[in-house]
Amino acid sequence: MTDSAPAMGTIQVAPRRAWIAFAVVLVGAAMSLIDATIVNVALPSIRTSIDASEATLSWIISGYALAFGLALIPAGRVGDRFGHKWVFFTGLALFTAASVACGLSTSDGQLIVSRVVQGLAGGIYLPAVSAYIQLLFSGRVRGKAFAIFGAVLGVSSAIGPVLGGLLIQAFGNEEGWRWVFYVNLPIGIVALIAAAILVPNSPKQASAANGVDVVGLLLVSGALTAILVPLIEGQDQDWPVWTYVSLAGGVVLLVLFGLWERRVVARGRTALVPPHLFSHAAFTAGTFLALVYFAAFVSIFFSISLLWQAGLGHTALESGLVSIPFAFGSIIGASQSTRLAMRFGRTVLIMGTGLVALGLLGVWLVLLLVPSADLTNWDLLGPLLVAGFGSGLFIAPNVQFIVATVDPAEAGAASGVISTMQRIGSAIGIAVIGSVFFGNLRIPTDRRPSATDIANAFGDSASAALLVSAAFAVVAFLLVFTLPKAVGRGHGRAPQQQPAGESVPSA
């Protein structure tokens, strides 16, 4: 323990060992978030290598995000019940194996299934990271650890496209996209060995005795899948009747999920998503904020990567380099966000989401006004730098402000719900943006299209898609005003004070 007297349910280890264990689990966390974005620059290579469909490209990202999000809350509770060390170890081992399976895939179906398993595995072990921060640290040191966690996850997401571009440049288009997944093997093996040796066992929590709400998990999984499938497949299949039936069925399942959760609570058991949280209007708005912000954030480089490679004929590395201003801005913003949030409160989130919206509108204007064939990295540098800086300001402190809308006793459950909504937002964002992008892609078929024809077609599609991403960001900006002006006023508390296994800082 560090900084204060030991608390019940914590792990008694020397400060140095606590930081070493934290570093080990942080490596696993960074892997899972890098994999959420590193694949963006590999999409055009995957498309040509295994003749992947347009829907498959969306599934590669959306399937990962959805499975990731749905695993977070039950995995945290399983860790509470059986110990977080071996839940972390099991999830990381599965993630590493699924990464290899992704790299070995030779068809759309194999890649989608492997990618979904990879996302599920990431969602299994990520809650253990925040749980270990709760168990290993206390006081100001715990707050510092959570700040490091949030910053690392935000930066990991931002630098993913650059790393993907470097790998594809090194190994070529045909094999390079496979190394985007294979690279997890050596890192995963080292992290697994280090976790087995250096990460201490965690105490089991009596509060976890009620177990996981399996029926609730099945209902919400079915509902979100029923909604996501037509959003991804509908455009590719020209929106047949089954897509509308599936969307309606998803809404019905969501209603049934809400009714079931109320029944679970009435019977004195632990609900997957406690319904009473949504009696706080500001919390409801905050969860929607988490969803729409991540819908905007994750979808940016999906559109840009397809434009830069498939449309303009650039390499994966050149595509990855486009994201450097965003990554650089994110690093600077994240490094200052916690300090500024403590001083200026909600104003920092308002500035962050406002800058993201402004930056994305700037990217949209560039794509709209500059001839596609003449586009260069320099044209997007300013808008992406602004958006990245804003994203860095928002990413690290946003959860604690949303959690501050509920009672302190509800903080852990609230944080788990927010983290899940972030991943669901990522999945829905890619599904919607993919549908808009490919729905607006009009390559001439009455003649052999020239390079300019292809560039203009992809430029128009990317412009439409970025406008939707910007619209998500504008909605997020407006929703920030529903949050409390400062953490510590009213009901809430910061994530570092939440029960183990329930809190996952945003990424």
C-alpha positions as CSV (number, residue, x, y, z in Angstrom):
1,M,0.0,0.0,0.0
2,T,1.1,3.6,-0.5
3,D,0.3,7.0,0.9
4,S,-2.2,6.2,3.6
5,A,-3.4,3.5,6.0
6,P,-4.5,0.2,4.6
7,A,-8.1,-0.2,3.7
8,M,-10.3,-3.2,3.8
9,G,-10.1,-5.3,0.6
10,T,-6.8,-3.9,-0.5
11,I,-3.5,-5.7,-1.2
12,Q,-0.6,-5.2,1.2
13,V,2.6,-4.9,-1.0
14,A,5.6,-2.6,-1.0
15,P,5.1,0.6,-3.1
16,R,7.8,-0.5,-5.6
17,R,6.0,-3.8,-6.2
18,A,2.7,-2.1,-6.5
19,W,4.0,0.1,-9.3
20,I,5.6,-2.8,-11.1
21,A,2.4,-4.8,-11.0
22,F,0.5,-1.7,-12.3
23,A,3.0,-1.4,-15.2
24,V,2.4,-5.0,-16.1
25,V,-1.4,-4.7,-16.2
26,L,-1.1,-1.4,-18.0
27,V,0.7,-3.1,-20.9
28,G,-2.3,-5.3,-21.4
29,A,-4.6,-2.4,-21.3
30,A,-2.6,-0.5,-23.9
31,M,-2.7,-3.6,-26.2
32,S,-6.4,-3.7,-26.1
33,L,-6.9,0.0,-26.9
34,I,-4.2,0.1,-29.6
35,D,-6.0,-2.8,-31.3
36,A,-9.2,-0.8,-31.4
37,T,-7.6,1.7,-33.8
38,I,-4.5,0.1,-35.3
39,V,-6.7,-1.9,-37.7
40,N,-8.0,1.2,-39.4
41,V,-5.0,1.6,-41.7
42,A,-5.1,-2.1,-42.4
43,L,-8.6,-2.1,-43.8
44,P,-7.8,-1.4,-47.5
45,S,-5.1,-4.2,-47.4
46,I,-7.6,-6.6,-45.8
47,R,-10.1,-5.7,-48.5
48,T,-7.8,-6.7,-51.3
49,S,-6.0,-9.5,-49.6
50,I,-9.0,-11.7,-48.7
51,D,-11.5,-9.9,-51.0
52,A,-13.4,-8.7,-47.9
53,S,-16.8,-7.1,-48.4
54,E,-17.7,-3.5,-47.3
55,A,-19.7,-4.9,-44.4
56,T,-16.7,-7.0,-43.3
57,L,-14.6,-3.8,-42.9
58,S,-17.2,-2.4,-40.5
59,W,-17.6,-5.7,-38.6
60,I,-13.8,-5.8,-38.0
61,I,-14.1,-2.7,-35.9
62,S,-17.7,-2.7,-34.7
63,G,-17.7,-6.4,-33.7
64,Y,-14.5,-5.9,-31.6
65,A,-16.0,-2.8,-29.9
66,L,-19.4,-4.4,-29.2
67,A,-18.0,-7.6,-27.7
68,F,-15.5,-5.6,-25.7
69,G,-18.2,-3.4,-24.2
70,L,-20.6,-6.3,-23.3
71,A,-17.8,-8.1,-21.4
72,L,-16.8,-5.2,-19.2
73,I,-19.4,-5.4,-16.4
74,P,-19.7,-9.2,-16.0
75,A,-16.0,-9.6,-16.2
76,G,-15.5,-7.1,-13.4
77,R,-17.9,-8.9,-11.2
78,V,-16.4,-12.3,-11.9
79,G,-13.0,-10.8,-10.9
80,D,-14.5,-9.6,-7.7
81,R,-15.8,-13.1,-7.0
82,F,-12.8,-15.2,-8.0
83,G,-9.9,-12.8,-7.9
84,H,-8.7,-10.4,-10.6
85,K,-5.3,-11.8,-11.3
86,W,-6.5,-14.9,-13.1
87,V,-9.3,-13.2,-14.8
88,F,-6.7,-10.8,-16.2
89,F,-4.4,-13.6,-17.1
90,T,-7.2,-15.6,-18.8
91,G,-8.5,-12.7,-20.8
92,L,-5.0,-11.6,-21.9
93,A,-4.1,-15.2,-23.0
94,L,-7.4,-15.4,-25.0
95,F,-6.7,-12.0,-26.5
96,T,-3.2,-13.1,-27.6
97,A,-4.5,-16.3,-29.1
98,A,-7.3,-14.5,-30.9
99,S,-4.8,-12.0,-32.3
100,V,-2.9,-14.9,-33.9
101,A,-6.2,-16.3,-35.2
102,C,-7.0,-12.9,-36.8
103,G,-3.6,-12.9,-38.6
104,L,-4.1,-16.4,-39.9
105,S,-7.6,-15.7,-41.3
106,T,-8.2,-16.4,-44.9
107,S,-11.9,-15.4,-45.2
108,D,-14.3,-12.7,-44.1
109,G,-16.0,-15.1,-41.6
110,Q,-12.8,-16.3,-40.0
111,L,-11.6,-12.7,-39.5
112,I,-14.9,-11.4,-38.1
113,V,-15.2,-14.3,-35.6
114,S,-11.6,-14.0,-34.5
115,R,-11.9,-10.3,-34.1
116,V,-15.1,-10.6,-32.0
117,V,-13.3,-13.1,-29.7
118,Q,-10.4,-10.7,-29.5
119,G,-12.8,-7.9,-28.4
120,L,-14.5,-10.2,-25.9
121,A,-11.1,-11.1,-24.4
122,G,-10.1,-7.4,-24.1
123,G,-13.3,-6.7,-22.3
124,I,-12.6,-9.6,-19.9
125,Y,-9.2,-8.4,-18.7
126,L,-9.5,-4.6,-18.9
127,P,-11.7,-4.2,-15.7
128,A,-8.9,-5.9,-13.7
129,V,-6.6,-3.0,-14.4
130,S,-8.8,-0.4,-12.7
131,A,-9.5,-3.0,-10.0
132,Y,-5.8,-3.3,-9.3
133,I,-5.4,0.5,-9.1
134,Q,-8.1,0.4,-6.4
135,L,-6.5,-2.5,-4.6
136,L,-2.8,-1.5,-4.8
137,F,-3.0,2.3,-4.2
138,S,-4.8,4.7,-1.9
139,G,-5.1,8.5,-1.5
140,R,-3.4,10.8,-3.9
141,V,-1.3,8.0,-5.3
142,R,-4.4,6.2,-6.4
143,G,-5.6,9.4,-8.2
144,K,-2.2,9.6,-9.9
145,A,-2.4,6.0,-11.0
146,F,-5.9,6.5,-12.5
147,A,-4.7,9.6,-14.3
148,I,-1.8,7.6,-15.8
149,F,-4.3,4.9,-16.8
150,G,-6.6,7.3,-18.6
151,A,-3.8,9.1,-20.4
152,V,-2.2,5.8,-21.5
153,L,-5.5,4.5,-22.9
154,G,-6.2,7.8,-24.7
155,V,-2.8,8.0,-26.3
156,S,-2.8,4.2,-27.2
157,S,-6.0,4.8,-29.2
158,A,-4.5,7.8,-30.9
159,I,-1.2,6.2,-32.0
160,G,-2.7,3.0,-33.3
161,P,-3.0,4.1,-36.9
162,V,0.7,5.1,-37.0
163,L,1.9,1.8,-35.6
164,G,-0.3,0.0,-38.1
165,G,1.1,2.0,-40.9
166,L,4.7,1.2,-39.9
167,L,4.0,-2.6,-39.7
168,I,2.3,-2.7,-43.1
169,Q,5.2,-0.6,-44.6
170,A,7.7,-3.1,-43.1
171,F,6.0,-6.3,-44.2
172,G,4.0,-5.3,-47.3
173,N,0.3,-5.0,-48.1
174,E,-0.3,-8.7,-48.4
175,E,1.3,-9.8,-45.2
176,G,1.6,-6.5,-43.3
177,W,-2.0,-6.4,-42.1
178,R,-1.5,-9.9,-40.6
179,W,1.4,-8.5,-38.6
180,V,-0.9,-5.8,-37.2
181,F,-2.3,-8.8,-35.2
182,Y,0.8,-11.0,-34.9
183,V,2.7,-8.2,-33.1
184,N,0.5,-9.0,-30.1
185,L,2.0,-12.5,-29.7
186,P,5.5,-11.6,-28.3
187,I,4.1,-8.7,-26.3
188,G,1.3,-10.9,-24.9
189,I,3.6,-13.7,-24.0
190,V,6.0,-11.4,-22.1
191,A,3.0,-9.8,-20.3
192,L,1.5,-13.2,-19.4
193,I,4.8,-14.3,-17.8
194,A,5.2,-11.0,-16.0
195,A,1.6,-11.2,-14.8
196,A,2.0,-14.7,-13.4
197,I,5.1,-13.7,-11.5
198,L,4.7,-10.0,-10.6
199,V,1.0,-9.3,-10.2
200,P,-0.3,-10.3,-6.7
201,N,-3.5,-12.2,-6.1
202,S,-6.5,-10.0,-5.2
203,P,-8.9,-10.7,-2.4
204,K,-12.3,-12.0,-3.2
205,Q,-15.2,-9.7,-2.5
206,A,-18.2,-10.9,-0.6
207,S,-20.3,-8.3,-2.4
208,A,-19.9,-10.4,-5.6
209,A,-21.8,-13.4,-4.2
210,N,-24.9,-12.7,-6.3
211,G,-22.9,-13.4,-9.4
212,V,-23.6,-12.2,-12.9
213,D,-27.1,-11.3,-14.3
214,V,-26.9,-13.9,-17.2
215,V,-30.4,-13.3,-18.5
216,G,-29.8,-9.5,-18.6
217,L,-26.5,-10.0,-20.4
218,L,-28.2,-12.2,-23.0
219,L,-31.1,-9.7,-23.5
220,V,-28.9,-6.7,-24.0
221,S,-26.4,-8.6,-26.2
222,G,-29.3,-9.8,-28.4
223,A,-30.7,-6.3,-28.5
224,L,-27.5,-4.6,-29.5
225,T,-26.6,-7.3,-32.1
226,A,-30.1,-7.0,-33.6
227,I,-29.6,-3.3,-34.0
228,L,-26.0,-3.4,-35.2
229,V,-26.4,-6.1,-37.8
230,P,-28.8,-4.2,-40.1
231,L,-26.7,-1.0,-39.6
232,I,-23.7,-2.8,-41.0
233,E,-25.3,-5.1,-43.5
234,G,-28.2,-3.0,-44.7
235,Q,-26.3,-0.7,-47.1
236,D,-24.4,-3.7,-48.6
237,Q,-27.8,-5.5,-49.2
238,D,-29.8,-2.5,-50.3
239,W,-31.9,-2.4,-47.0
240,P,-34.2,-5.5,-47.4
241,V,-37.2,-6.0,-45.2
242,W,-35.3,-8.1,-42.6
243,T,-33.1,-5.1,-41.7
244,Y,-36.1,-3.1,-40.5
245,V,-37.5,-6.2,-38.7
246,S,-34.2,-6.6,-36.9
247,L,-34.0,-3.0,-35.8
248,A,-37.6,-3.2,-34.4
249,G,-36.7,-6.5,-32.7
250,G,-33.7,-4.9,-31.1
251,V,-35.8,-2.1,-29.7
252,V,-38.2,-4.7,-28.3
253,L,-35.4,-6.6,-26.7
254,L,-34.1,-3.4,-25.1
255,V,-37.5,-2.8,-23.5
256,L,-37.5,-6.4,-22.2
257,F,-34.0,-5.9,-20.8
258,G,-35.2,-2.8,-18.9
259,L,-38.2,-4.7,-17.5
260,W,-36.0,-7.7,-16.6
261,E,-33.5,-5.5,-14.7
262,R,-36.3,-4.0,-12.7
263,R,-37.4,-7.5,-11.8
264,V,-33.9,-8.5,-10.8
265,V,-33.6,-5.5,-8.4
266,A,-37.1,-6.2,-7.0
267,R,-35.9,-9.8,-6.1
268,G,-32.9,-8.4,-4.2
269,R,-30.3,-9.5,-6.7
270,T,-27.6,-7.5,-8.5
271,A,-28.7,-6.2,-11.9
272,L,-26.3,-5.9,-14.8
273,V,-27.4,-2.3,-15.3
274,P,-29.1,-0.9,-12.1
275,P,-32.3,0.8,-13.4
276,H,-32.3,3.4,-10.6
277,L,-29.2,5.0,-12.1
278,F,-31.4,6.4,-14.9
279,S,-33.6,8.2,-12.4
280,H,-30.9,10.8,-12.5
281,A,-31.6,12.8,-15.6
282,A,-28.0,14.1,-15.8
283,F,-26.6,10.6,-15.6
284,T,-28.9,9.5,-18.5
285,A,-27.6,12.4,-20.5
286,G,-24.1,11.5,-19.5
287,T,-24.4,8.0,-20.8
288,F,-25.7,9.3,-24.1
289,L,-22.7,11.7,-24.1
290,A,-20.3,8.7,-23.7
291,L,-22.1,6.9,-26.6
292,V,-22.1,9.8,-29.1
293,Y,-18.6,11.0,-28.3
294,F,-17.0,7.6,-28.9
295,A,-19.2,7.2,-32.0
296,A,-17.4,10.4,-33.3
297,F,-13.9,9.6,-31.9
298,V,-13.5,6.1,-33.2
299,S,-15.0,6.7,-36.7
300,I,-12.6,9.5,-37.7
301,F,-9.8,7.4,-39.1
302,F,-12.0,4.7,-40.5
303,S,-13.1,7.3,-43.1
304,I,-9.7,8.9,-43.5
305,S,-7.8,5.6,-43.9
306,L,-10.2,4.4,-46.7
307,L,-9.9,7.7,-48.5
308,W,-6.1,7.9,-48.2
309,Q,-5.4,4.4,-49.4
310,A,-8.3,3.1,-51.5
311,G,-9.2,6.5,-52.8
312,L,-5.9,8.4,-53.2
313,G,-3.5,5.4,-53.6
314,H,-1.3,6.2,-50.6
315,T,0.5,3.6,-48.6
316,A,-0.6,2.4,-45.2
317,L,2.3,4.3,-43.6
318,E,1.3,7.5,-45.3
319,S,-2.2,6.9,-44.1
320,G,-1.0,6.4,-40.6
321,L,1.1,9.6,-40.7
322,V,-2.1,11.6,-41.3
323,S,-3.1,10.7,-37.7
324,I,0.1,12.1,-36.2
325,P,-1.3,15.6,-35.5
326,F,-4.3,14.1,-33.8
327,A,-2.1,11.8,-31.7
328,F,0.2,14.6,-30.8
329,G,-2.7,16.8,-29.8
330,S,-4.1,14.0,-27.7
331,I,-0.9,13.5,-25.9
332,I,-0.6,17.2,-25.0
333,G,-4.3,17.5,-24.0
334,A,-4.3,14.3,-21.9
335,S,-1.1,15.3,-20.1
336,Q,-2.9,18.5,-18.9
337,S,-6.5,17.3,-18.6
338,T,-6.6,16.1,-15.0
339,R,-4.8,19.2,-13.6
340,L,-7.0,21.5,-15.6
341,A,-10.2,19.6,-14.7
342,M,-9.3,20.0,-11.0
343,R,-8.9,23.8,-11.5
344,F,-11.6,24.6,-14.0
345,G,-14.1,21.8,-13.6
346,R,-16.6,21.1,-16.4
347,T,-15.2,23.9,-18.5
348,V,-12.3,21.6,-19.6
349,L,-14.8,19.1,-21.0
350,I,-16.7,21.9,-22.7
351,M,-13.5,23.1,-24.3
352,G,-12.5,19.5,-25.2
353,T,-15.7,18.5,-26.9
354,G,-16.0,22.0,-28.5
355,L,-12.5,21.6,-30.0
356,V,-13.3,18.1,-31.3
357,A,-16.4,19.3,-33.0
358,L,-14.6,22.3,-34.4
359,G,-11.7,20.1,-35.7
360,L,-14.0,17.6,-37.3
361,L,-16.0,20.4,-39.0
362,G,-12.7,21.7,-40.2
363,V,-11.7,18.3,-41.7
364,W,-15.1,18.1,-43.4
365,L,-14.7,21.6,-44.9
366,V,-11.2,20.6,-46.2
367,L,-12.6,17.5,-47.8
368,L,-15.5,19.5,-49.2
369,L,-13.5,22.4,-50.7
370,V,-10.1,20.9,-51.7
371,P,-10.1,18.7,-54.8
372,S,-9.6,15.2,-53.6
373,A,-6.7,14.4,-56.0
374,D,-4.9,17.4,-54.5
375,L,-5.3,16.5,-50.8
376,T,-2.1,16.3,-48.7
377,N,-1.4,15.6,-45.1
378,W,-0.8,19.3,-44.6
379,D,-4.4,20.2,-45.5
380,L,-5.6,18.2,-42.5
381,L,-2.8,19.0,-40.0
382,G,-4.5,22.0,-38.4
383,P,-8.0,20.5,-38.0
384,L,-6.7,17.2,-36.7
385,L,-4.4,18.9,-34.2
386,V,-7.3,20.9,-32.8
387,A,-9.5,17.8,-32.6
388,G,-6.7,15.7,-31.0
389,F,-6.0,18.3,-28.4
390,G,-9.7,18.5,-27.6
391,S,-10.0,14.7,-27.4
392,G,-7.1,14.6,-25.0
393,L,-8.8,17.2,-22.7
394,F,-12.0,15.1,-22.7
395,I,-10.8,11.5,-22.6
396,A,-9.1,11.3,-19.1
397,P,-11.5,13.2,-16.9
398,N,-14.9,12.5,-18.5
399,V,-15.9,9.5,-16.5
400,Q,-15.6,11.2,-13.1
401,F,-17.8,14.0,-14.2
402,I,-20.6,11.7,-15.4
403,V,-20.2,9.6,-12.3
404,A,-20.6,12.8,-10.2
405,T,-24.3,12.9,-11.3
406,V,-25.3,9.9,-9.1
407,D,-25.1,9.1,-5.4
408,P,-21.6,8.1,-4.1
409,A,-22.9,4.5,-3.3
410,E,-23.8,4.1,-7.0
411,A,-20.4,5.3,-8.3
412,G,-19.0,1.9,-9.2
413,A,-22.0,0.6,-11.1
414,A,-22.3,4.0,-12.9
415,S,-18.7,3.8,-14.0
416,G,-19.2,0.3,-15.4
417,V,-22.3,1.4,-17.4
418,I,-20.4,4.5,-18.8
419,S,-17.5,2.3,-19.9
420,T,-19.8,-0.1,-21.6
421,M,-21.7,2.8,-23.4
422,Q,-18.3,4.0,-24.7
423,R,-17.6,0.7,-26.4
424,I,-21.2,0.5,-27.7
425,G,-20.9,4.0,-29.0
426,S,-17.7,2.9,-30.9
427,A,-19.5,0.0,-32.4
428,I,-22.6,2.0,-33.5
429,G,-20.4,4.9,-34.7
430,I,-18.5,2.6,-37.1
431,A,-21.7,0.9,-38.2
432,V,-23.4,4.2,-39.1
433,I,-20.3,5.8,-40.6
434,G,-19.5,2.7,-42.7
435,S,-23.1,2.8,-44.0
436,V,-22.8,6.5,-44.9
437,F,-19.4,6.1,-46.4
438,F,-20.2,3.1,-48.7
439,G,-23.7,4.4,-49.3
440,N,-22.3,7.6,-50.9
441,L,-19.5,5.8,-52.8
442,R,-20.2,6.4,-56.5
443,I,-17.4,5.1,-58.8
444,P,-18.4,5.5,-62.5
445,T,-19.3,2.2,-64.1
446,D,-20.0,3.4,-67.6
447,R,-16.3,3.7,-68.4
448,R,-13.0,2.7,-66.9
449,P,-12.6,5.1,-63.9
450,S,-9.5,7.2,-63.9
451,A,-7.5,7.9,-60.8
452,T,-9.2,11.3,-60.5
453,D,-12.6,9.6,-60.7
454,I,-11.7,7.2,-57.9
455,A,-10.2,10.0,-55.8
456,N,-13.3,12.2,-56.2
457,A,-15.7,9.3,-55.4
458,F,-13.9,8.4,-52.2
459,G,-13.5,12.1,-51.4
460,D,-17.2,12.7,-51.6
461,S,-17.9,9.6,-49.4
462,A,-15.3,10.6,-46.8
463,S,-16.8,14.1,-46.7
464,A,-20.3,12.8,-46.0
465,A,-19.0,10.4,-43.4
466,L,-16.9,13.1,-41.6
467,L,-20.0,15.4,-41.5
468,V,-21.8,12.7,-39.6
469,S,-18.8,12.2,-37.3
470,A,-18.8,16.0,-36.7
471,A,-22.6,15.9,-36.0
472,F,-21.9,13.3,-33.3
473,A,-19.3,15.6,-31.8
474,V,-21.6,18.6,-31.8
475,V,-24.2,16.5,-29.9
476,A,-21.6,15.5,-27.4
477,F,-20.6,19.2,-26.9
478,L,-24.2,20.1,-26.1
479,L,-24.6,17.2,-23.7
480,V,-21.6,18.2,-21.6
481,F,-23.6,21.1,-20.2
482,T,-25.8,18.5,-18.4
483,L,-22.9,17.5,-16.2
484,P,-22.0,19.0,-12.8
485,K,-19.7,22.0,-12.9
486,A,-17.2,20.3,-10.7
487,V,-16.5,16.8,-9.3
488,G,-17.1,16.7,-5.6
489,R,-20.2,18.9,-5.6
490,G,-23.5,17.3,-5.3
491,H,-23.5,13.5,-5.3
492,G,-20.5,12.1,-7.1
493,R,-17.0,11.1,-6.6
494,A,-14.0,10.4,-8.8
495,P,-13.4,6.9,-10.2
496,Q,-10.5,6.3,-7.9
497,Q,-12.9,6.0,-5.0
498,Q,-15.1,3.3,-6.6
499,P,-15.3,-0.4,-5.7
500,A,-12.8,-2.7,-7.4
501,G,-13.8,-4.3,-10.6
502,E,-16.5,-1.9,-11.5
503,S,-14.6,1.1,-12.7
504,V,-12.9,1.4,-16.1
505,P,-11.6,4.8,-17.1
506,S,-12.5,5.9,-20.5
507,A,-10.4,5.3,-23.5
